[in-house]
Structures are given as C-alpha cells and as structure tokens.
Amino acid sequence: MDDAIDDLTNGRLPFQRKVGVNVQARHTDGVDLMVPFDPQNLSVPEVLSAGVAYLLAETAGAAVVWMVLSPRDFGLLARTVEIRYLRPANFNLWARPRTADIVWETSEDVVRRDGRGRVTVPVDITGPDGRPVAKARAQYAVVSRDAGP
C-alpha cells in the first residue's frame, strides 16, 4: 500500500507533483500529508489558491482509504469533495486523516464482498500551528479492479 500512497504523493502524479503534496509521516492508523507554501500557488497576493487545500483534501482522503483497502484490488474515484474554508493561508498546509474516521457508506465487508461501494473521509486542513484552515469531506466510489465497468 505504501507504493499507492507514494503514487498519490511524492511526485508521481503531475498535479500533485506541481503543487508539492508529500507524505510527512505514516502511522498505523493514518497518514500526515503536507503541501509546502509556494508563491506560484497564490490566487491573490499573499493567499494560497483554494485549489491547493482542495487537492490536499482529495489526496489525503484517498491515501487513508488505501491504508485499509489494497490499491492493487480496489480503485477509487472521487465523487465529491465538499470543503469549507475557514481562513486564508500563506504557509504550509497539513492534512492528517485517520482510518478510524472513514465513514463506510457501504460497509467495508460489503465493499470487499461485492467489489464496489462508497466511502467518505473527513479531512481537516491545518497550518503548521495546527489551527484549522479548512474542513473537507471527500467521497469516493470504490470499485474492485476485477469488477469491470
């Protein structure tokens, strides 16, 4: 599963590479991702584009789901990402989703048995000080790689 998380981060996907999404720490129950501040990602002087937090939330949610479901067996498709921005940011952004926070809209057992379902992950985006920048909910369709179209 580490390879799949590395594919989502650390430079293997073009957009994540451009923005700089990277894994800072892995835990048995989650992962810590960070996007470094980059002046090229500003939308107005001194404020990061809202898309940076959005991409971090979408990527972090997928990474934590793949800690539970093998990415060799299951694909993820982001269905919706709802995000509420709480304050502007001009600093590194962090996301620390945990497996215990995953909401199985289709139970994990059913997803494994039937090869498809939905899962939602709450993702808090914070600054380096831990204060909230945004709150997100990322929903994914989960499909077995063997299920076909």
N, CA, C and O atoms as a GROMACS GRO file, in nm:
protein
  596
    1MET      N    1   0.081  -0.120   0.000
    1MET     CA    2   0.000   0.000   0.000
    1MET      C    3   0.085   0.126   0.000
    1MET      O    4   0.042   0.231  -0.047
    2ASP      N    5   0.207   0.115   0.053
    2ASP     CA    6   0.294   0.231   0.053
    2ASP      C    7   0.319   0.282  -0.087
    2ASP      O    8   0.328   0.403  -0.108
    3ASP      N    9   0.330   0.190  -0.186
    3ASP     CA   10   0.353   0.233  -0.324
    3ASP      C   11   0.237   0.317  -0.375
    3ASP      O   12   0.259   0.416  -0.445
    4ALA      N   13   0.113   0.279  -0.342
    4ALA     CA   14  -0.003   0.355  -0.387
    4ALA      C   15  -0.006   0.493  -0.324
    4ALA      O   16  -0.037   0.591  -0.390
    5ILE      N   17   0.026   0.501  -0.196
    5ILE     CA   18   0.030   0.631  -0.130
    5ILE      C   19   0.143   0.714  -0.191
    5ILE      O   20   0.127   0.835  -0.210
    6ASP      N   21   0.254   0.652  -0.221
    6ASP     CA   22   0.362   0.724  -0.288
    6ASP      C   23   0.319   0.770  -0.428
    6ASP      O   24   0.359   0.878  -0.471
    7ASP      N   25   0.237   0.690  -0.498
    7ASP     CA   26   0.188   0.732  -0.629
    7ASP      C   27   0.102   0.858  -0.618
    7ASP      O   28   0.109   0.945  -0.705
    8LEU      N   29   0.023   0.868  -0.512
    8LEU     CA   30  -0.061   0.986  -0.492
    8LEU      C   31   0.020   1.108  -0.452
    8LEU      O   32  -0.022   1.222  -0.474
    9THR      N   33   0.134   1.085  -0.394
    9THR     CA   34   0.214   1.194  -0.338
    9THR      C   35   0.359   1.181  -0.386
    9THR      O   36   0.390   1.097  -0.471
   10ASN      N   37   0.443   1.261  -0.333
   10ASN     CA   38   0.587   1.249  -0.355
   10ASN      C   39   0.628   1.247  -0.502
   10ASN      O   40   0.725   1.181  -0.539
   11GLY      N   41   0.553   1.319  -0.588
   11GLY     CA   42   0.600   1.346  -0.722
   11GLY      C   43   0.562   1.251  -0.833
   11GLY      O   44   0.610   1.267  -0.945
   12ARG      N   45   0.478   1.152  -0.808
   12ARG     CA   46   0.446   1.057  -0.915
   12ARG      C   47   0.327   1.098  -1.001
   12ARG      O   48   0.318   1.056  -1.116
   13LEU      N   49   0.237   1.179  -0.950
   13LEU     CA   50   0.125   1.230  -1.029
   13LEU      C   51   0.151   1.376  -1.062
   13LEU      O   52   0.192   1.452  -0.974
   14PRO      N   53   0.127   1.417  -1.187
   14PRO     CA   54   0.170   1.550  -1.229
   14PRO      C   55   0.113   1.667  -1.147
   14PRO      O   56   0.189   1.756  -1.109
   15PHE      N   57  -0.016   1.667  -1.119
   15PHE     CA   58  -0.073   1.782  -1.047
   15PHE      C   59  -0.026   1.783  -0.902
   15PHE      O   60   0.009   1.888  -0.849
   16GLN      N   61  -0.026   1.666  -0.837
   16GLN     CA   62   0.023   1.659  -0.700
   16GLN      C   63   0.170   1.700  -0.695
   16GLN      O   64   0.213   1.767  -0.601
   17ARG      N   65   0.248   1.661  -0.797
   17ARG     CA   66   0.390   1.700  -0.803
   17ARG      C   67   0.402   1.852  -0.818
   17ARG      O   68   0.484   1.914  -0.751
   18LYS      N   69   0.321   1.912  -0.906
   18LYS     CA   70   0.329   2.056  -0.929
   18LYS      C   71   0.300   2.134  -0.800
   18LYS      O   72   0.367   2.232  -0.769
   19VAL      N   73   0.199   2.088  -0.726
   19VAL     CA   74   0.160   2.157  -0.603
   19VAL      C   75   0.252   2.119  -0.487
   19VAL      O   76   0.269   2.198  -0.394
   20GLY      N   77   0.311   2.000  -0.492
   20GLY     CA   78   0.408   1.960  -0.389
   20GLY      C   79   0.353   1.873  -0.278
   20GLY      O   80   0.413   1.866  -0.171
   21VAL      N   81   0.239   1.805  -0.301
   21VAL     CA   82   0.182   1.718  -0.198
   21VAL      C   83   0.284   1.610  -0.164
   21VAL      O   84   0.336   1.543  -0.253
   22ASN      N   85   0.312   1.592  -0.034
   22ASN     CA   86   0.407   1.489   0.005
   22ASN      C   87   0.373   1.431   0.142
   22ASN      O   88   0.311   1.496   0.225
   23VAL      N   89   0.416   1.306   0.162
   23VAL     CA   90   0.394   1.237   0.289
   23VAL      C   91   0.501   1.280   0.387
   23VAL      O   92   0.620   1.275   0.357
   24GLN      N   93   0.457   1.324   0.503
   24GLN     CA   94   0.549   1.362   0.610
   24GLN      C   95   0.566   1.250   0.712
   24GLN      O   96   0.673   1.235   0.770
   25ALA      N   97   0.458   1.172   0.734
   25ALA     CA   98   0.465   1.062   0.830
   25ALA      C   99   0.355   0.962   0.800
   25ALA      O  100   0.248   0.998   0.751
   26ARG      N  101   0.383   0.836   0.828
   26ARG     CA  102   0.285   0.729   0.818
   26ARG      C  103   0.267   0.671   0.958
   26ARG      O  104   0.362   0.657   1.034
   27HIS      N  105   0.144   0.639   0.989
   27HIS     CA  106   0.111   0.580   1.118
   27HIS      C  107   0.030   0.454   1.092
   27HIS      O  108  -0.017   0.434   0.980
   28THR      N  109   0.014   0.369   1.189
   28THR     CA  110  -0.068   0.250   1.169
   28THR      C  111  -0.214   0.288   1.144
   28THR      O  112  -0.288   0.211   1.084
   29ASP      N  113  -0.254   0.406   1.191
   29ASP     CA  114  -0.394   0.447   1.179
   29ASP      C  115  -0.416   0.568   1.088
   29ASP      O  116  -0.525   0.625   1.088
   30GLY      N  117  -0.316   0.609   1.012
   30GLY     CA  118  -0.335   0.724   0.924
   30GLY      C  119  -0.206   0.772   0.862
   30GLY      O  120  -0.102   0.707   0.872
   31VAL      N  121  -0.216   0.886   0.800
   31VAL     CA  122  -0.102   0.942   0.727
   31VAL      C  123  -0.104   1.094   0.742
   31VAL      O  124  -0.212   1.154   0.749
   32ASP      N  125   0.012   1.155   0.747
   32ASP     CA  126   0.024   1.301   0.754
   32ASP      C  127   0.079   1.350   0.620
   32ASP      O  128   0.190   1.313   0.580
   33LEU      N  129   0.002   1.434   0.553
   33LEU     CA  130   0.046   1.491   0.426
   33LEU      C  131   0.065   1.640   0.442
   33LEU      O  132   0.001   1.704   0.526
   34MET      N  133   0.156   1.697   0.361
   34MET     CA  134   0.185   1.840   0.368
   34MET      C  135   0.205   1.894   0.228
   34MET      O  136   0.259   1.826   0.140
   35VAL      N  137   0.160   2.017   0.208
   35VAL     CA  138   0.189   2.092   0.086
   35VAL      C  139   0.270   2.214   0.129
   35VAL      O  140   0.224   2.295   0.209
   36PRO      N  141   0.392   2.227   0.076
   36PRO     CA  142   0.473   2.342   0.114
   36PRO      C  143   0.420   2.470   0.050
   36PRO      O  144   0.366   2.468  -0.061
   37PHE      N  145   0.437   2.580   0.120
   37PHE     CA  146   0.400   2.710   0.064
   37PHE      C  147   0.486   2.735  -0.060
   37PHE      O  148   0.607   2.716  -0.059
   38ASP      N  149   0.420   2.778  -0.167
   38ASP     CA  150   0.489   2.812  -0.292
   38ASP      C  151   0.422   2.936  -0.349
   38ASP      O  152   0.302   2.932  -0.376
   39PRO      N  153   0.495   3.044  -0.368
   39PRO     CA  154   0.436   3.166  -0.422
   39PRO      C  155   0.368   3.145  -0.558
   39PRO      O  156   0.283   3.225  -0.597
   40GLN      N  157   0.406   3.040  -0.632
   40GLN     CA  158   0.342   3.013  -0.760
   40GLN      C  159   0.199   2.962  -0.743
   40GLN      O  160   0.124   2.957  -0.840
   41ASN      N  161   0.161   2.925  -0.621
   41ASN     CA  162   0.026   2.875  -0.595
   41ASN      C  163  -0.065   2.980  -0.533
   41ASN      O  164  -0.168   2.946  -0.475
   42LEU      N  165  -0.029   3.107  -0.544
   42LEU     CA  166  -0.111   3.215  -0.490
   42LEU      C  167  -0.224   3.248  -0.587
   42LEU      O  168  -0.205   3.244  -0.708
   43SER      N  169  -0.341   3.281  -0.532
   43SER     CA  170  -0.451   3.326  -0.616
   43SER      C  171  -0.464   3.478  -0.612
   43SER      O  172  -0.502   3.541  -0.710
   44VAL      N  173  -0.434   3.535  -0.499
   44VAL     CA  174  -0.426   3.680  -0.483
   44VAL      C  175  -0.299   3.703  -0.401
   44VAL      O  176  -0.250   3.610  -0.338
   45PRO      N  177  -0.246   3.823  -0.401
   45PRO     CA  178  -0.121   3.844  -0.327
   45PRO      C  179  -0.129   3.790  -0.184
   45PRO      O  180  -0.219   3.823  -0.107
   46GLU      N  181  -0.031   3.706  -0.152
   46GLU     CA  182  -0.013   3.653  -0.016
   46GLU      C  183  -0.115   3.549   0.027
   46GLU      O  184  -0.117   3.514   0.145
   47VAL      N  185  -0.202   3.496  -0.062
   47VAL     CA  186  -0.302   3.397  -0.022
   47VAL      C  187  -0.295   3.278  -0.118
   47VAL      O  188  -0.304   3.294  -0.239
   48LEU      N  189  -0.280   3.157  -0.061
   48LEU     CA  190  -0.278   3.037  -0.144
   48LEU      C  191  -0.412   3.018  -0.212
   48LEU      O  192  -0.517   3.050  -0.156
   49SER      N  193  -0.408   2.966  -0.333
   49SER     CA  194  -0.530   2.932  -0.406
   49SER      C  195  -0.609   2.829  -0.325
   49SER      O  196  -0.552   2.740  -0.262
   50ALA      N  197  -0.741   2.842  -0.328
   50ALA     CA  198  -0.828   2.746  -0.260
   50ALA      C  199  -0.807   2.605  -0.315
   50ALA      O  200  -0.829   2.506  -0.244
   51GLY      N  201  -0.766   2.595  -0.440
   51GLY     CA  202  -0.742   2.466  -0.502
   51GLY      C  203  -0.633   2.385  -0.436
   51GLY      O  204  -0.632   2.262  -0.446
   52VAL      N  205  -0.540   2.452  -0.370
   52VAL     CA  206  -0.431   2.381  -0.302
   52VAL      C  207  -0.489   2.300  -0.185
   52VAL      O  208  -0.456   2.182  -0.170
   53ALA      N  209  -0.574   2.361  -0.104
   53ALA     CA  210  -0.637   2.290   0.007
   53ALA      C  211  -0.729   2.180  -0.045
   53ALA      O  212  -0.735   2.071   0.012
   54TYR      N  213  -0.800   2.208  -0.154
   54TYR     CA  214  -0.890   2.109  -0.215
   54TYR      C  215  -0.811   1.985  -0.258
   54TYR      O  216  -0.849   1.873  -0.226
   55LEU      N  217  -0.702   2.007  -0.331
   55LEU     CA  218  -0.620   1.895  -0.378
   55LEU      C  219  -0.562   1.816  -0.260
   55LEU      O  220  -0.557   1.694  -0.264
   56LEU      N  221  -0.519   1.886  -0.157
   56LEU     CA  222  -0.466   1.817  -0.039
   56LEU      C  223  -0.574   1.731   0.026
   56LEU      O  224  -0.546   1.618   0.066
   57ALA      N  225  -0.695   1.782   0.038
   57ALA     CA  226  -0.805   1.705   0.098
   57ALA      C  227  -0.838   1.582   0.014
   57ALA      O  228  -0.852   1.472   0.069
   58GLU      N  229  -0.849   1.599  -0.116
   58GLU     CA  230  -0.881   1.486  -0.205
   58GLU      C  231  -0.772   1.379  -0.198
   58GLU      O  232  -0.802   1.260  -0.192
   59THR      N  233  -0.647   1.420  -0.200
   59THR     CA  234  -0.534   1.328  -0.197
   59THR      C  235  -0.523   1.258  -0.062
   59THR      O  236  -0.499   1.137  -0.056
   60ALA      N  237  -0.539   1.333   0.046
   60ALA     CA  238  -0.528   1.275   0.180
   60ALA      C  239  -0.638   1.173   0.206
   60ALA      O  240  -0.614   1.068   0.264
   61GLY      N  241  -0.759   1.204   0.162
   61GLY     CA  242  -0.870   1.110   0.178
   61GLY      C  243  -0.842   0.978   0.107
   61GLY      O  244  -0.864   0.871   0.164
   62ALA      N  245  -0.796   0.986  -0.016
   62ALA     CA  246  -0.765   0.864  -0.092
   62ALA      C  247  -0.652   0.786  -0.024
   62ALA      O  248  -0.658   0.663  -0.016
   63ALA      N  249  -0.551   0.855   0.024
   63ALA     CA  250  -0.438   0.788   0.088
   63ALA      C  251  -0.483   0.707   0.209
   63ALA      O  252  -0.437   0.594   0.229
   64VAL      N  253  -0.571   0.764   0.290
   64VAL     CA  254  -0.612   0.692   0.412
   64VAL      C  255  -0.706   0.575   0.378
   64VAL      O  256  -0.703   0.473   0.447
   65VAL      N  257  -0.788   0.588   0.274
   65VAL     CA  258  -0.871   0.474   0.233
   65VAL      C  259  -0.782   0.360   0.186
   65VAL      O  260  -0.808   0.244   0.216
   66TRP      N  261  -0.677   0.393   0.112
   66TRP     CA  262  -0.587   0.290   0.062
   66TRP      C  263  -0.502   0.229   0.172
   66TRP      O  264  -0.432   0.131   0.147
   67MET      N  265  -0.506   0.283   0.290
   67MET     CA  266  -0.442   0.216   0.403
   67MET      C  267  -0.526   0.098   0.451
   67MET      O  268  -0.477   0.007   0.518
   68VAL      N  269  -0.656   0.100   0.416
   68VAL     CA  270  -0.749  -0.006   0.457
   68VAL      C  271  -0.775  -0.104   0.343
   68VAL      O  272  -0.770  -0.225   0.363
   69LEU      N  273  -0.802  -0.052   0.225
   69LEU     CA  274  -0.829  -0.135   0.108
   69LEU      C  275  -0.706  -0.137   0.018
   69LEU      O  276  -0.648  -0.033  -0.011
   70SER      N  277  -0.667  -0.253  -0.025
   70SER     CA  278  -0.548  -0.264  -0.109
   70SER      C  279  -0.570  -0.195  -0.243
   70SER      O  280  -0.666  -0.226  -0.313
   71PRO      N  281  -0.482  -0.101  -0.279
   71PRO     CA  282  -0.495  -0.034  -0.408
   71PRO      C  283  -0.471  -0.130  -0.526
   71PRO      O  284  -0.506  -0.097  -0.639
   72ARG      N  285  -0.412  -0.245  -0.500
   72ARG     CA  286  -0.398  -0.344  -0.607
   72ARG      C  287  -0.533  -0.408  -0.638
   72ARG      O  288  -0.556  -0.455  -0.749
   73ASP      N  289  -0.623  -0.408  -0.538
   73ASP     CA  290  -0.753  -0.473  -0.554
   73ASP      C  291  -0.867  -0.375  -0.582
   73ASP      O  292  -0.966  -0.412  -0.644
   74PHE      N  293  -0.852  -0.248  -0.535
   74PHE     CA  294  -0.962  -0.153  -0.544
   74PHE      C  295  -0.915  -0.021  -0.603
   74PHE      O  296  -0.808   0.030  -0.568
   75GLY      N  297  -0.995   0.034  -0.692
   75GLY     CA  298  -0.971   0.168  -0.743
   75GLY      C  299  -1.062   0.266  -0.672
   75GLY      O  300  -1.167   0.229  -0.620
   76LEU      N  301  -1.021   0.393  -0.670
   76LEU     CA  302  -1.101   0.500  -0.609
   76LEU      C  303  -1.128   0.606  -0.712
   76LEU      O  304  -1.042   0.641  -0.792
   77LEU      N  305  -1.249   0.657  -0.710
   77LEU     CA  306  -1.286   0.768  -0.796
   77LEU      C  307  -1.352   0.873  -0.707
   77LEU      O  308  -1.455   0.847  -0.644
   78ALA      N  309  -1.293   0.991  -0.700
   78ALA     CA  310  -1.352   1.098  -0.619
   78ALA      C  311  -1.487   1.136  -0.679
   78ALA      O  312  -1.494   1.176  -0.795
   79ARG      N  313  -1.593   1.125  -0.600
   79ARG     CA  314  -1.727   1.164  -0.645
   79ARG      C  315  -1.756   1.308  -0.609
   79ARG      O  316  -1.803   1.386  -0.692
   80THR      N  317  -1.727   1.343  -0.486
   80THR     CA  318  -1.745   1.482  -0.442
   80THR      C  319  -1.639   1.514  -0.337
   80THR      O  320  -1.594   1.427  -0.262
   81VAL      N  321  -1.601   1.638  -0.334
   81VAL     CA  322  -1.517   1.690  -0.226
   81VAL      C  323  -1.584   1.820  -0.183
   81VAL      O  324  -1.582   1.919  -0.257
   82GLU      N  325  -1.641   1.819  -0.065
   82GLU     CA  326  -1.701   1.940  -0.009
   82GLU      C  327  -1.599   2.002   0.084
   82GLU      O  328  -1.539   1.934   0.167
   83ILE      N  329  -1.580   2.132   0.070
   83ILE     CA  330  -1.478   2.196   0.152
   83ILE      C  331  -1.530   2.332   0.200
   83ILE      O  332  -1.592   2.407   0.125
   84ARG      N  333  -1.502   2.359   0.326
   84ARG     CA  334  -1.538   2.489   0.385
   84ARG      C  335  -1.408   2.554   0.430
   84ARG      O  336  -1.336   2.503   0.515
   85TYR      N  337  -1.382   2.668   0.370
   85TYR     CA  338  -1.258   2.740   0.402
   85TYR      C  339  -1.282   2.827   0.524
   85TYR      O  340  -1.382   2.899   0.531
   86LEU      N  341  -1.191   2.821   0.619
   86LEU     CA  342  -1.208   2.891   0.746
   86LEU      C  343  -1.121   3.016   0.759
   86LEU      O  344  -1.156   3.109   0.831
   87ARG      N  345  -1.009   3.017   0.690
   87ARG     CA  346  -0.921   3.135   0.693
   87ARG      C  347  -0.823   3.125   0.577
   87ARG      O  348  -0.793   3.015   0.530
   88PRO      N  349  -0.773   3.239   0.531
   88PRO     CA  350  -0.674   3.236   0.423
   88PRO      C  351  -0.541   3.179   0.474
   88PRO      O  352  -0.512   3.182   0.593
   89ALA      N  353  -0.463   3.127   0.380
   89ALA     CA  354  -0.335   3.066   0.417
   89ALA      C  355  -0.223   3.122   0.330
   89ALA      O  356  -0.240   3.142   0.209
   90ASN      N  357  -0.111   3.146   0.392
   90ASN     CA  358   0.013   3.181   0.320
   90ASN      C  359   0.129   3.109   0.388
   90ASN      O  360   0.233   3.169   0.418
   91PHE      N  361   0.108   2.979   0.410
   91PHE     CA  362   0.203   2.894   0.481
   91PHE      C  363   0.179   2.750   0.438
   91PHE      O  364   0.084   2.722   0.365
   92ASN      N  365   0.263   2.658   0.483
   92ASN     CA  366   0.246   2.516   0.454
   92ASN      C  367   0.110   2.468   0.505
   92ASN      O  368   0.063   2.513   0.609
   93LEU      N  369   0.048   2.377   0.430
   93LEU     CA  370  -0.079   2.318   0.470
   93LEU      C  371  -0.059   2.171   0.505
   93LEU      O  372   0.022   2.102   0.442
   94TRP      N  373  -0.133   2.125   0.605
   94TRP     CA  374  -0.124   1.987   0.654
   94TRP      C  375  -0.260   1.919   0.652
   94TRP      O  376  -0.363   1.984   0.671
   95ALA      N  377  -0.261   1.788   0.629
   95ALA     CA  378  -0.380   1.704   0.644
   95ALA      C  379  -0.335   1.578   0.715
   95ALA      O  380  -0.232   1.519   0.682
   96ARG      N  381  -0.414   1.536   0.814
   96ARG     CA  382  -0.379   1.418   0.893
   96ARG      C  383  -0.501   1.327   0.911
   96ARG      O  384  -0.547   1.307   1.023
   97PRO      N  385  -0.553   1.272   0.801
   97PRO     CA  386  -0.671   1.185   0.814
   97PRO      C  387  -0.635   1.053   0.884
   97PRO      O  388  -0.521   1.006   0.876
   98ARG      N  389  -0.733   0.996   0.951
   98ARG     CA  390  -0.713   0.871   1.023
   98ARG      C  391  -0.814   0.766   0.976
   98ARG      O  392  -0.927   0.800   0.940
   99THR      N  393  -0.774   0.640   0.977
   99THR     CA  394  -0.860   0.532   0.931
   99THR      C  395  -0.988   0.522   1.014
   99THR      O  396  -1.093   0.486   0.961
  100ALA      N  397  -0.980   0.552   1.143
  100ALA     CA  398  -1.098   0.542   1.230
  100ALA      C  399  -1.207   0.643   1.191
  100ALA      O  400  -1.323   0.626   1.228
  101ASP      N  401  -1.171   0.747   1.116
  101ASP     CA  402  -1.268   0.849   1.078
  101ASP      C  403  -1.338   0.820   0.945
  101ASP      O  404  -1.430   0.892   0.907
  102ILE      N  405  -1.296   0.714   0.876
  102ILE     CA  406  -1.359   0.678   0.749
  102ILE      C  407  -1.505   0.640   0.774
  102ILE      O  408  -1.535   0.563   0.866
  103VAL      N  409  -1.595   0.696   0.694
  103VAL     CA  410  -1.737   0.663   0.702
  103VAL      C  411  -1.767   0.567   0.588
  103VAL      O  412  -1.763   0.604   0.470
  104TRP      N  413  -1.798   0.443   0.624
  104TRP     CA  414  -1.829   0.340   0.523
  104TRP      C  415  -1.976   0.352   0.488
  104TRP      O  416  -2.060   0.296   0.558
  105GLU      N  417  -2.009   0.422   0.381
  105GLU     CA  418  -2.148   0.435   0.338
  105GLU      C  419  -2.200   0.301   0.288
  105GLU      O  420  -2.319   0.271   0.298
  106THR      N  421  -2.111   0.222   0.234
  106THR     CA  422  -2.134   0.081   0.207
  106THR      C  423  -2.035   0.012   0.300
  106THR      O  424  -1.916   0.043   0.296
  107SER      N  425  -2.081  -0.081   0.381
  107SER     CA  426  -1.991  -0.139   0.482
  107SER      C  427  -1.865  -0.196   0.418
  107SER      O  428  -1.867  -0.241   0.303
  108GLU      N  429  -1.758  -0.194   0.493
  108GLU     CA  430  -1.631  -0.247   0.443
  108GLU      C  431  -1.647  -0.392   0.400
  108GLU      O  432  -1.590  -0.434   0.299
  109ASP      N  433  -1.723  -0.471   0.477
  109ASP     CA  434  -1.744  -0.612   0.442
  109ASP      C  435  -1.816  -0.625   0.307
  109ASP      O  436  -1.780  -0.709   0.225
  110VAL      N  437  -1.917  -0.541   0.284
  110VAL     CA  438  -1.991  -0.545   0.158
  110VAL      C  439  -1.903  -0.500   0.042
  110VAL      O  440  -1.907  -0.558  -0.066
  111VAL      N  441  -1.822  -0.396   0.065
  111VAL     CA  442  -1.729  -0.350  -0.040
  111VAL      C  443  -1.636  -0.464  -0.078
  111VAL      O  444  -1.613  -0.489  -0.197
  112ARG      N  445  -1.583  -0.533   0.020
  112ARG     CA  446  -1.491  -0.644  -0.009
  112ARG      C  447  -1.564  -0.760  -0.079
  112ARG      O  448  -1.508  -0.822  -0.169
  113ARG      N  449  -1.687  -0.788  -0.038
  113ARG     CA  450  -1.762  -0.898  -0.097
  113ARG      C  451  -1.812  -0.866  -0.237
  113ARG      O  452  -1.796  -0.946  -0.329
  114ASP      N  453  -1.875  -0.745  -0.254
  114ASP     CA  454  -1.938  -0.710  -0.381
  114ASP      C  455  -1.847  -0.636  -0.478
  114ASP      O  456  -1.877  -0.624  -0.597
  115GLY      N  457  -1.736  -0.586  -0.425
  115GLY     CA  458  -1.640  -0.519  -0.513
  115GLY      C  459  -1.674  -0.376  -0.548
  115GLY      O  460  -1.613  -0.319  -0.639
  116ARG      N  461  -1.769  -0.316  -0.478
  116ARG     CA  462  -1.800  -0.176  -0.503
  116ARG      C  463  -1.873  -0.116  -0.384
  116ARG      O  464  -1.934  -0.187  -0.304
  117GLY      N  465  -1.867   0.017  -0.375
  117GLY     CA  466  -1.935   0.087  -0.267
  117GLY      C  467  -1.893   0.232  -0.262
  117GLY      O  468  -1.830   0.283  -0.355
  118ARG      N  469  -1.928   0.296  -0.153
  118ARG     CA  470  -1.893   0.437  -0.132
  118ARG      C  471  -1.834   0.455   0.006
  118ARG      O  472  -1.872   0.388   0.102
  119VAL      N  473  -1.742   0.548   0.012
  119VAL     CA  474  -1.676   0.578   0.138
  119VAL      C  475  -1.654   0.729   0.144
  119VAL      O  476  -1.626   0.792   0.042
  120THR      N  477  -1.666   0.785   0.264
  120THR     CA  478  -1.642   0.928   0.284
  120THR      C  479  -1.536   0.946   0.392
  120THR      O  480  -1.534   0.876   0.493
  121VAL      N  481  -1.449   1.043   0.368
  121VAL     CA  482  -1.341   1.070   0.462
  121VAL      C  483  -1.344   1.217   0.502
  121VAL      O  484  -1.332   1.304   0.416
  122PRO      N  485  -1.360   1.246   0.632
  122PRO     CA  486  -1.344   1.385   0.676
  122PRO      C  487  -1.195   1.419   0.681
  122PRO      O  488  -1.114   1.341   0.730
  123VAL      N  489  -1.161   1.536   0.629
  123VAL     CA  490  -1.021   1.578   0.627
  123VAL      C  491  -1.012   1.721   0.677
  123VAL      O  492  -1.073   1.812   0.620
  124ASP      N  493  -0.938   1.741   0.783
  124ASP     CA  494  -0.912   1.875   0.833
  124ASP      C  495  -0.780   1.924   0.775
  124ASP      O  496  -0.679   1.854   0.782
  125ILE      N  497  -0.783   2.043   0.718
  125ILE     CA  498  -0.662   2.106   0.666
  125ILE      C  499  -0.620   2.210   0.770
  125ILE      O  500  -0.700   2.293   0.812
  126THR      N  501  -0.493   2.203   0.811
  126THR     CA  502  -0.443   2.295   0.913
  126THR      C  503  -0.316   2.363   0.865
  126THR      O  504  -0.254   2.324   0.766
  127GLY      N  505  -0.279   2.466   0.938
  127GLY     CA  506  -0.149   2.528   0.918
  127GLY      C  507  -0.046   2.456   1.003
  127GLY      O  508  -0.080   2.362   1.074
  128PRO      N  509   0.080   2.499   0.996
  128PRO     CA  510   0.185   2.435   1.076
  128PRO      C  511   0.160   2.445   1.226
  128PRO      O  512   0.211   2.365   1.304
  129ASP      N  513   0.081   2.545   1.266
  129ASP     CA  514   0.049   2.564   1.408
  129ASP      C  515  -0.066   2.476   1.455
  129ASP      O  516  -0.101   2.478   1.573
  130GLY      N  517  -0.125   2.398   1.364
  130GLY     CA  518  -0.237   2.311   1.398
  130GLY      C  519  -0.372   2.378   1.393
  130GLY      O  520  -0.475   2.312   1.409
  131ARG      N  521  -0.375   2.511   1.371
  131ARG     CA  522  -0.503   2.581   1.363
  131ARG      C  523  -0.571   2.550   1.230
  131ARG      O  524  -0.504   2.542   1.127
  132PRO      N  525  -0.705   2.533   1.230
  132PRO     CA  526  -0.776   2.495   1.108
  132PRO      C  527  -0.772   2.603   1.000
  132PRO      O  528  -0.779   2.723   1.027
  133VAL      N  529  -0.758   2.555   0.877
  133VAL     CA  530  -0.765   2.640   0.758
  133VAL      C  531  -0.891   2.604   0.679
  133VAL      O  532  -0.957   2.691   0.623
  134ALA      N  533  -0.923   2.473   0.674
  134ALA     CA  534  -1.041   2.426   0.601
  134ALA      C  535  -1.086   2.293   0.658
  134ALA      O  536  -1.007   2.219   0.717
  135LYS      N  537  -1.214   2.264   0.638
  135LYS     CA  538  -1.270   2.134   0.675
  135LYS      C  539  -1.330   2.076   0.548
  135LYS      O  540  -1.404   2.144   0.477
  136ALA      N  541  -1.298   1.950   0.521
  136ALA     CA  542  -1.344   1.888   0.397
  136ALA      C  543  -1.406   1.751   0.426
  136ALA      O  544  -1.380   1.688   0.528
  137ARG      N  545  -1.488   1.708   0.330
  137ARG     CA  546  -1.542   1.573   0.328
  137ARG      C  547  -1.524   1.523   0.185
  137ARG      O  548  -1.582   1.577   0.091
  138ALA      N  549  -1.443   1.420   0.170
  138ALA     CA  550  -1.416   1.365   0.039
  138ALA      C  551  -1.487   1.231   0.025
  138ALA      O  552  -1.468   1.140   0.106
  139GLN      N  553  -1.571   1.219  -0.079
  139GLN     CA  554  -1.645   1.095  -0.101
  139GLN      C  555  -1.589   1.026  -0.226
  139GLN      O  556  -1.566   1.089  -0.329
  140TYR      N  557  -1.569   0.896  -0.214
  140TYR     CA  558  -1.512   0.818  -0.323
  140TYR      C  559  -1.603   0.702  -0.358
  140TYR      O  560  -1.666   0.642  -0.271
  141ALA      N  561  -1.608   0.669  -0.487
  141ALA     CA  562  -1.663   0.542  -0.531
  141ALA      C  563  -1.547   0.444  -0.524
  141ALA      O  564  -1.437   0.473  -0.570
  142VAL      N  565  -1.573   0.328  -0.466
  142VAL     CA  566  -1.473   0.223  -0.454
  142VAL      C  567  -1.516   0.111  -0.546
  142VAL      O  568  -1.629   0.061  -0.536
  143VAL      N  569  -1.426   0.070  -0.636
  143VAL     CA  570  -1.460  -0.035  -0.731
  143VAL      C  571  -1.347  -0.137  -0.735
  143VAL      O  572  -1.229  -0.102  -0.744
  144SER      N  573  -1.386  -0.263  -0.728
  144SER     CA  574  -1.287  -0.370  -0.740
  144SER      C  575  -1.222  -0.362  -0.878
  144SER      O  576  -1.290  -0.339  -0.978
  145ARG      N  577  -1.094  -0.381  -0.882
  145ARG     CA  578  -1.025  -0.381  -1.012
  145ARG      C  579  -1.070  -0.500  -1.097
  145ARG      O  580  -1.049  -0.500  -1.219
  146ASP      N  581  -1.132  -0.601  -1.034
  146ASP     CA  582  -1.183  -0.717  -1.107
  146ASP      C  583  -1.329  -0.701  -1.148
  146ASP      O  584  -1.381  -0.785  -1.222
  147ALA      N  585  -1.396  -0.595  -1.102
  147ALA     CA  586  -1.540  -0.581  -1.124
  147ALA      C  587  -1.575  -0.544  -1.267
  147ALA      O  588  -1.686  -0.572  -1.312
  148GLY      N  589  -1.484  -0.482  -1.339
  148GLY     CA  590  -1.513  -0.438  -1.476
  148GLY      C  591  -1.598  -0.313  -1.473
  148GLY      O  592  -1.623  -0.257  -1.367
  149PRO      N  593  -1.643  -0.266  -1.592
  149PRO     CA  594  -1.720  -0.140  -1.598
  149PRO      C  595  -1.858  -0.149  -1.538
  149PRO      O  596  -1.931  -0.051  -1.537
   0.00000   0.00000   0.00000
